[in-house]
């Protein structure tokens, strides 16, 4: 059972920045596997949506709404994924969940709140 521990959420003004971190309890990334880690978010009354993912080979995928503002990166040796959130907007306010996909199974963190004030 993979455990994911997130940190870095908080309250920030519009236009500001935050950095989220998520550490997995076991190794996830490998250039030989399809395993990925990433971030999803869920705003009140809305469905959880993809923010960004990254593979062991460094392939990234972003939601259109965050492309160019957010950046996902990883430290494979530490099984840690980061999400740099820049130029934040009030509509980015949500609970951000770390996700790991390992050998076809999905694991989730407990979530960290990001609140952007206007």
Buried (B, 14 or more C-beta within 10 A) or exposed (E): EBEBBBEBBEEBEEEBEBBBBBBBEEBBBEEEBEBBBBBBBBBEEEEBEBBBBBBBEEEBBBBEBBEEBBBBBBEBEEBBBBBBBBEBBEEBBBBBBBBBBBEEEEBBBEBBEBBBEE
